[in-house]
Amino acid sequence: MSITNSSHLTVGHDPITAWQINLSCPGMAHFAATGPFGSCCKDCAFWETLKKRRRCAKFAQLTGKLGPPIRGDIESCRHFKRGDEK
């Protein structure tokens, strides 16, 4: 079944939250663009090179699982820590 007109559906999130969700990728500790303005994952103390892949150490702390690699140019999340502020 194909839905061609979904104008009758309610909006799930406000526009800003929907935008942040769309920017995010699996393996991030929280939604993208919720950290300090202009900061990226690669600038965060939690963005680590684990097994030669860039992963979020905060995601691992929160979930107890090693998340998938994430790009460094994604806007940072609310858990952003500059340098060695872990």
MOJO-V677195 format. One record per residue. N is the residue number from 1. RES is the residue in one small letter. PHI is phi in whole degrees, -180 to 180 (* if undefined). OMEGA is omega in degrees with one decimal (* if undefined). Layout:
<<N,RES,PHI,OMEGA> <N,RES,PHI,OMEGA>>
This chain:
<<1,m,*,-178.2> <2,s,-111,177.4> <3,i,-103,-178.1> <4,t,-96,-179.5> <5,n,-133,-179.1> <6,s,-110,-178.1> <7,s,-64,-179.9> <8,h,-83,-179.5> <9,l,-81,177.2> <10,t,-79,179.2> <11,v,-77,-176.1> <12,g,-77,-177.1> <13,h,-140,173.6> <14,d,-67,-174.6> <15,p,-57,-178.9> <16,i,-68,178.4> <17,t,-63,177.7> <18,a,-61,177.6> <19,w,-63,179.3> <20,q,-64,178.0> <21,i,-62,-180.0> <22,n,-66,177.4> <23,l,-75,-174.6> <24,s,-72,175.6> <25,c,-138,178.2> <26,p,-57,-179.9> <27,g,102,176.9> <28,m,-83,-178.4> <29,a,-74,179.1> <30,h,-157,-179.4> <31,f,-63,175.4> <32,a,-64,176.4> <33,a,65,173.8> <34,t,-109,178.1> <35,g,-92,179.4> <36,p,-59,-178.2> <37,f,-57,175.9> <38,g,84,-179.1> <39,s,-91,179.7> <40,c,-125,-179.3> <41,c,-55,-177.3> <42,k,-64,179.3> <43,d,-92,-174.7> <44,c,-91,177.6> <45,a,-66,-179.1> <46,f,-85,179.3> <47,w,-81,-172.1> <48,e,-121,172.7> <49,t,-93,178.4> <50,l,-113,-177.7> <51,k,55,178.8> <52,k,62,175.2> <53,r,-129,-179.0> <54,r,-78,-178.2> <55,r,-137,179.3> <56,c,-94,179.3> <57,a,-70,177.7> <58,k,-67,175.1> <59,f,-58,179.6> <60,a,-63,178.1> <61,q,-64,-175.4> <62,l,-74,-174.0> <63,t,-106,-175.1> <64,g,76,-179.5> <65,k,-129,174.6> <66,l,-80,-177.3> <67,g,-80,177.4> <68,p,-70,177.0> <69,p,-60,176.8> <70,i,-128,178.7> <71,r,-71,179.7> <72,g,-78,-175.7> <73,d,-90,178.0> <74,i,-74,178.2> <75,e,-60,-171.4> <76,s,-69,179.4> <77,c,-98,-175.7> <78,r,-67,179.6> <79,h,-89,-177.4> <80,f,-56,173.4> <81,k,-131,-179.2> <82,r,-78,176.6> <83,g,64,-176.5> <84,d,-103,-177.8> <85,e,-84,-176.0> <86,k,-48,*>>
